[in-house]
Amino acid sequence: MEKIVMISLLYLTFTGDVKSTKFVEIWEPQNCAGWYHWEIKSKPKKKTPLTGRTYYVYNGYGSEGKTIKVIGYKCSGRY
């Protein structure tokens, strides 16, 4: 039986607030850290001009292909 891991991305809004996306399913053998490394951290790091906070640009979130500034993730565990 395959197990599902749920991941939610933490991202910066235009005003600098931190929000989280809805959980996305990841099929094992991937785990949250591995998925985050290959899908997010493999992209170049950027910094916000005023605060100097680092983030990664992730294109293609959601059905509209939204671009978000990712700063981290939450992992819900296995189901």
MDAnalysis code that builds the backbone (N, CA, C; Angstrom):
import MDAnalysis as mda
import numpy as np

u = mda.Universe.empty(237, n_residues=79, atom_resindex=np.repeat(np.arange(79), 3), trajectory=True)
u.add_TopologyAttr("name", ["N", "CA", "C"] * 79)
u.add_TopologyAttr("resid", np.arange(1, 80))
u.add_TopologyAttr("resname", ["MET", "GLU", "LYS", "ILE", "VAL", "MET", "ILE", "SER", "LEU", "LEU", "TYR", "LEU", "THR", "PHE", "THR", "GLY", "ASP", "VAL", "LYS", "SER", "THR", "LYS", "PHE", "VAL", "GLU", "ILE", "TRP", "GLU", "PRO", "GLN", "ASN", "CYS", "ALA", "GLY", "TRP", "TYR", "HIS", "TRP", "GLU", "ILE", "LYS", "SER", "LYS", "PRO", "LYS", "LYS", "LYS", "THR", "PRO", "LEU", "THR", "GLY", "ARG", "THR", "TYR", "TYR", "VAL", "TYR", "ASN", "GLY", "TYR", "GLY", "SER", "GLU", "GLY", "LYS", "THR", "ILE", "LYS", "VAL", "ILE", "GLY", "TYR", "LYS", "CYS", "SER", "GLY", "ARG", "TYR"])
u.atoms.positions = np.array([
    [0.845, -1.187, 0.000],
    [0.000, 0.000, 0.000],
    [0.892, 1.253, 0.000],
    [0.626, 2.162, -0.911],
    [1.393, 3.404, -0.975],
    [0.965, 4.345, 0.137],
    [1.920, 5.065, 0.653],
    [1.613, 6.052, 1.679],
    [1.677, 7.440, 1.067],
    [0.888, 8.338, 1.606],
    [0.839, 9.705, 1.121],
    [1.382, 10.626, 2.206],
    [2.248, 11.538, 1.800],
    [2.762, 12.563, 2.703],
    [2.191, 13.888, 2.224],
    [1.756, 14.726, 3.142],
    [1.177, 16.020, 2.796],
    [2.164, 17.125, 3.143],
    [2.367, 18.060, 2.189],
    [3.278, 19.186, 2.407],
    [2.530, 20.493, 2.139],
    [2.819, 21.496, 2.937],
    [2.269, 22.839, 2.750],
    [3.447, 23.806, 2.681],
    [3.447, 24.669, 1.669],
    [4.549, 25.621, 1.496],
    [4.272, 26.921, 2.249],
    [5.287, 27.449, 2.908],
    [5.198, 28.749, 3.572],
    [5.741, 29.783, 2.599],
    [4.991, 30.860, 2.396],
    [5.409, 31.844, 1.399],
    [5.164, 33.264, 1.885],
    [5.857, 34.216, 1.241],
    [5.720, 35.641, 1.555],
    [4.651, 36.260, 0.666],
    [3.827, 37.111, 1.250],
    [2.855, 37.870, 0.467],
    [3.498, 39.176, 0.013],
    [2.782, 39.935, -0.766],
    [3.280, 41.223, -1.262],
    [3.641, 42.162, -0.106],
    [2.879, 42.084, 0.992],
    [3.117, 42.964, 2.135],
    [4.164, 42.421, 3.103],
    [4.712, 41.226, 2.822],
    [5.736, 40.653, 3.693],
    [5.209, 39.694, 4.738],
    [3.896, 39.462, 4.760],
    [3.323, 38.485, 5.694],
    [3.682, 37.074, 5.247],
    [3.708, 36.149, 6.197],
    [3.960, 34.742, 5.886],
    [2.628, 34.005, 5.905],
    [2.332, 33.294, 4.842],
    [1.107, 32.493, 4.738],
    [1.494, 31.083, 4.330],
    [0.536, 30.161, 4.405],
    [0.810, 28.793, 3.961],
    [-0.197, 28.367, 2.910],
    [0.262, 27.515, 2.011],
    [-0.604, 26.991, 0.961],
    [-1.439, 25.856, 1.538],
    [-2.405, 25.394, 0.759],
    [-3.131, 24.181, 1.125],
    [-2.159, 23.023, 1.007],
    [-2.449, 21.950, 1.721],
    [-1.564, 20.786, 1.673],
    [-1.614, 20.130, 0.305],
    [-0.460, 19.677, -0.160],
    [-0.306, 18.996, -1.438],
    [0.145, 17.572, -1.146],
    [-0.393, 16.603, -1.865],
    [-0.020, 15.209, -1.659],
    [1.304, 14.893, -2.336],
    [2.148, 14.166, -1.625],
    [3.403, 13.655, -2.174],
    [3.387, 12.152, -1.927],
    [3.619, 11.372, -2.952],
    [3.639, 9.910, -2.808],
    [5.009, 9.459, -2.368],
    [5.033, 8.527, -1.412],
    [6.321, 7.957, -1.031],
    [6.862, 7.181, -2.218],
    [8.133, 7.061, -2.428],
    [9.193, 7.197, -1.453],
    [9.677, 8.628, -1.230],
    [9.074, 9.624, -1.892],
    [9.470, 11.003, -1.617],
    [9.066, 11.369, -0.194],
    [9.825, 12.236, 0.421],
    [9.421, 12.806, 1.702],
    [9.421, 14.325, 1.558],
    [8.978, 15.021, 2.549],
    [8.867, 16.485, 2.461],
    [10.219, 17.142, 2.196],
    [11.233, 16.722, 2.920],
    [12.553, 17.343, 2.766],
    [13.107, 17.098, 1.364],
    [12.966, 15.890, 0.847],
    [13.454, 15.578, -0.488],
    [12.708, 16.346, -1.564],
    [11.369, 16.403, -1.449],
    [10.561, 17.138, -2.422],
    [10.928, 18.621, -2.393],
    [11.041, 19.186, -1.178],
    [11.378, 20.600, -1.021],
    [12.741, 20.899, -1.644],
    [13.697, 20.024, -1.423],
    [15.036, 20.231, -1.983],
    [14.992, 20.237, -3.512],
    [14.342, 19.259, -4.124],
    [14.346, 19.132, -5.586],
    [13.432, 20.127, -6.277],
    [12.307, 20.455, -5.684],
    [11.342, 21.353, -6.327],
    [11.549, 22.830, -5.989],
    [12.114, 23.118, -4.820],
    [12.228, 24.510, -4.362],
    [13.683, 24.948, -4.226],
    [14.457, 24.273, -3.390],
    [15.815, 24.727, -3.080],
    [16.790, 24.587, -4.237],
    [16.425, 23.876, -5.276],
    [17.310, 23.763, -6.434],
    [17.273, 25.039, -7.278],
    [16.330, 25.915, -6.980],
    [16.220, 27.198, -7.683],
    [17.110, 28.239, -6.993],
    [17.489, 29.306, -7.694],
    [18.350, 30.319, -7.069],
    [17.656, 31.051, -5.915],
    [18.436, 31.341, -4.882],
    [17.938, 32.107, -3.737],
    [17.822, 33.568, -4.117],
    [16.798, 34.223, -3.587],
    [16.638, 35.675, -3.792],
    [16.423, 36.322, -2.435],
    [16.516, 37.650, -2.379],
    [16.303, 38.394, -1.132],
    [15.317, 39.515, -1.367],
    [14.494, 39.778, -0.344],
    [13.618, 40.939, -0.414],
    [14.463, 42.179, -0.190],
    [14.179, 43.276, -0.912],
    [15.032, 44.467, -0.811],
    [15.029, 45.129, 0.568],
    [13.888, 45.231, 1.207],
    [13.825, 45.963, 2.476],
    [14.256, 45.140, 3.677],
    [13.770, 43.911, 3.791],
    [14.062, 43.107, 4.980],
    [15.255, 42.189, 4.809],
    [15.641, 41.905, 3.568],
    [16.753, 40.996, 3.324],
    [16.402, 39.538, 3.549],
    [15.120, 39.234, 3.651],
    [14.674, 37.861, 3.873],
    [14.888, 37.040, 2.599],
    [15.432, 35.830, 2.742],
    [15.685, 34.997, 1.569],
    [14.457, 34.161, 1.229],
    [14.283, 33.896, -0.065],
    [13.161, 33.094, -0.538],
    [13.528, 32.453, -1.868],
    [12.692, 31.527, -2.296],
    [12.832, 30.866, -3.588],
    [11.555, 31.120, -4.380],
    [11.689, 31.415, -5.664],
    [10.517, 31.638, -6.511],
    [10.045, 30.282, -7.019],
    [8.777, 29.957, -6.744],
    [8.188, 28.695, -7.198],
    [7.062, 29.016, -8.167],
    [7.225, 28.611, -9.405],
    [6.213, 28.831, -10.438],
    [5.339, 27.583, -10.553],
    [4.073, 27.791, -10.721],
    [3.188, 26.662, -10.998],
    [2.411, 26.150, -9.821],
    [2.233, 26.957, -8.768],
    [1.430, 26.488, -7.649],
    [-0.053, 26.588, -8.000],
    [-0.789, 25.550, -7.709],
    [-2.242, 25.556, -7.894],
    [-2.648, 25.391, -9.347],
    [-3.941, 25.385, -9.573],
    [-4.470, 25.158, -10.926],
    [-4.210, 26.336, -11.860],
    [-3.995, 27.536, -11.295],
    [-3.715, 28.716, -12.132],
    [-2.230, 28.885, -12.426],
    [-1.378, 28.050, -11.861],
    [0.061, 28.184, -12.077],
    [0.635, 29.419, -11.417],
    [0.173, 29.731, -10.224],
    [0.562, 30.927, -9.485],
    [2.052, 30.891, -9.113],
    [2.688, 32.055, -9.099],
    [4.077, 32.190, -8.667],
    [4.088, 32.685, -7.225],
    [4.824, 31.977, -6.353],
    [4.899, 32.371, -4.945],
    [6.365, 32.427, -4.504],
    [6.625, 33.202, -3.430],
    [7.958, 33.347, -2.853],
    [8.037, 32.437, -1.631],
    [8.627, 31.276, -1.796],
    [8.640, 30.241, -0.766],
    [9.792, 30.453, 0.211],
    [9.464, 30.356, 1.523],
    [10.497, 30.496, 2.551],
    [10.651, 29.226, 3.399],
    [9.745, 28.276, 3.246],
    [9.831, 27.044, 4.036],
    [8.665, 26.128, 3.744],
    [8.501, 25.106, 4.590],
    [7.405, 24.157, 4.418],
    [6.983, 23.554, 5.749],
    [5.774, 22.978, 5.759],
    [5.267, 22.185, 6.883],
    [4.934, 20.811, 6.336],
    [5.222, 19.796, 7.088],
    [4.929, 18.437, 6.667],
    [3.920, 17.841, 7.642],
    [2.861, 17.225, 7.091],
    [1.803, 16.723, 7.957],
    [2.021, 15.301, 8.408],
    [2.985, 14.596, 7.873],
    [3.193, 13.209, 8.228],
    [2.615, 12.277, 7.193],
    [2.407, 11.041, 7.578],
    [1.968, 10.010, 6.622],
    [0.547, 9.590, 6.901],
    [-0.161, 9.251, 5.825],
    [-1.541, 8.784, 5.938],
    [-1.667, 7.416, 5.306],
])
